[in-house]
Amino acid sequence: MMNEERYLTFALGKGRLANKTLDLFEQIGITCEEMKDKDSRKLIFVNEELKLKFFLSKGPDVPTYVEYGAADIGVVGRDTILEENRNVYEVLDLGFGKCRMCVCGPASAKELLLHHERIRVASKYPNIAKDYFYNKKHQTVDIIKLNGSVELGPLVELSDVIVDIVETGSTLRENGLEVLEEVCPLSARMIVNPVSMQMEQERIKKLVNQIREKIVISA
């Protein structure tokens, strides 16, 4: 089969991320009319003309689809890429969905972070939390994984601090918590399957360059 026949498949994190990504794609002439039909029950959307396929998935699954080659390209938040730690290439910072991963807690917890005490850390992102405390701060901590409102951790004395995404910080303030340390900046990123990167290098590079130019112009 000739290379021309092969579809490039995109996995997009559901919600705001997917909408923003599709807006960006439209600016460089990549459209997928099928996806605009809100009532559609379809799971995979196709642009026959450009030989592209798109599907939406939960954020944490995007790097998995890309690692295993079920998708050539994925768009997902950097938090997910770091947490899932899959074998993928991160090729582009899309510049939207900007926020920060931070260590947060009551002001009184500042002391605990300074003296390398053994503390309890609640997070939806246990791998990011572990990497930060063990490898960057060299502090031994107990990490407790939560799936819901992590802010509850310190309020009910489950944990001393939390590691979570902070956009505006208003939820923290309302609950008497604050940002104590910044772990890393976050935004939406484009990731590529390593084999696809070799096999479809020209197509993928062209696409990445087109998007990069658009981002630079709009910045």
Disulfide bonds with the S-S distance in Angstrom:
none
